[in-house]
């Protein structure tokens, strides 16, 4: 799936794109979506292969985010249209007549789960999260050298189309990864090696 570049392997690139479309990611947090995606295959060791996988993941995730925003706006408009006219008898009669039956502009009622301004932000954070996961759960790394929350936030400054991602969002992501490692799919060699060490 991750073989490239796409100019040389256009068919494989199309397969990867279609594979990513199988994931809805609807209602999932960023880490939940990343876990779901990575659970379906073994992450390759080559940086360029990981790059292509994360780029496709980020594109799909951002597409789902946009679709979610549009659906929420549509539902907001429909709700306003279905609401009965308001009784404004306590208001000034002129303003009341102007207001009866008027539609409120569509508005989002919740903070979106995903705060990305473009797919590049999701792509960069995907790489950063994989690095964080390795850093926090590598048994060979000394505790004092593991990445801190402050370092993680600093490493991801300005990635959201020149702006910062919300601190609350990054803090929650850091804690999720720290408390629950993203376990990569193992291949046969990994299993044999692990059994040999037992």
N, C-alpha and C positions, 0 to 999 in steps of 0.2 A: 504493500500500500504506500509506503513512503519512498519508493524508488524514484529518482529524479536525475536531472531537472525535468520539469514538465514539458519543456520544448523538445526534449529527446524522448520522453516517454509520455506522450499526451493521453494514451488510453489509460495508463495507470493513474494519472492525475485525475481523469474523469471518474474513475472508479472510487478514488479517495473522496472526491466531492460528493458523489452519490451515497457513499458509505456514511458520511457525516450527516446527510439529510435524514438518515434513519433515526437520529436522535432528536427528540423534541426539546429536552432540557426545560420544559415549561414548569415554572414554579420552583425550580431548584436554585440553591445558592451556587456561587461560583465553585466552591470546593466540591459540592455534591455533583455538579455537572462534570468537573474534571475527573473525579473518581469514577463516575459512570463510563466516561470515554476511555480512560486508561485501563479499565477492567476487561475490555473486550479484546485486547491484543497485548503482546509483549513489546514494551518500548525498546526500540533499537538503540544500540550504543553509539552510532554515528550522529554527530551533532546536526549535520545537514538533514538527516532523516527525521530527527526529532523536530527540527525546524519546520519541515513541511507538514508534519502531523499537527503541530501546535497551531500553525497558520490556518489549516483547514478547520480545526476545532474552534478557534477564535472567530472565524468567519461565520460558522454556523451558530455559535452562541450569540453573536451580535445580531444576526438575522432574527433569531428567536426573540431577543430582547426588543427589537423594533416591532415585531409582530405583536408582542404583548402590549407595548405602549399604544399601538393603533387600536387594538381590541378594547383596551381600557377607555380610550377616548370615545370610541363608538358607543360603548355601553353607557358612558356618562351622558352623551347626547340623547340616547334613547330614553334614559331615565328622566331627563329634563322634559322631554316631549310628552311622556306619559303622565307626568305629575299634573293634577287638576289645577285650574287657575286659583290663585290665592285670593282670599277675602281680605282686602286692605281697608276695611271700614274705619279703622282707627287712624289712617293716614289722611293727608290732605287729598281732597277729591280729585284734583288735577293729576297729581302724581299717581294716585290709585288707578285712575283710568288708563294712564300710560303703562302701568306695570302689569295689569291683569292679563294673563295669558302669555306674557313675555317669557322667552327662553333664557335660562342662564347659560353663559358660555361653558363649553366643555372644560372640565378640570379633573386632574388626577387626584384621586382620593387617598392613595397611598404612595409612600416612597418606593420607587422601583427596586426590585431585589438586586438588579444589576445596574451599576452606575456608569457604564462605559459610554464614551462619546464616539468611539469608533472601534473597528475590529482590531486595530493595532494595539490599543490599550489592553484588550483581552489577551492578545497574543504575547505581549511583553510580560504581563502578569502570569500567564501560564508557565512560561519559562522560569520566572522568578519563584513561583510556587513549587515547581519540581526541584529547584535548587534548595529551597527552604526545607522541603521534605527530606532530601538527602542529608542536609546539614544537621537537622535536628535528630535524625534517627540513625545516623551512621554510628555503629558501635565502636568504630576505631577512632572517633573524634573525642577529644577531651572536652569535658563539660564547659570549661571556661572559654573555649574557642567556638562554641555554638552560636549561631546567629541570634541576636536579641530582637525583641519587638521594635525597638528604636532603630536598629540597623535595617530591618526589613522595610519599615516605613520610609526611611531615608533612601534606600535603594530604589524605591518605586515613586520617587517624587517626579512630578511633571510628565508622567507617562500617559495621562488622559487628555490627549490633544493639547499638551502644554500645561494642563492643570493637574492638580493633585487629586487622587482618589480620596474619598472620605476616610478620615482616620478611623472612624468606627468600623467601616467596612474592612479595612486592612487589619485592624486589631482582631476582629472576629475571625478573619481568615487565618491569621497567625495562630490563634488559640485552637482553632479546629485542627490545623495540621499538627500542632504540638501535642494535642491530646489524642489524636487518632491518625496514625501514619497512613499515607496513601500506599497501599501495598501493590506493587507492580506484578503483573502476570509473569510467572516463572516459566522457563522452557525446560526441556528434558535434562540438559546439562546442569542447570541449577539444582534440579531435584536430586540428581545422582550425586552431585558434590555435597549437598546438604546431608543426604543419607550416609555418605562416606565419613562425614565428620561426627556422626552420632555414636 
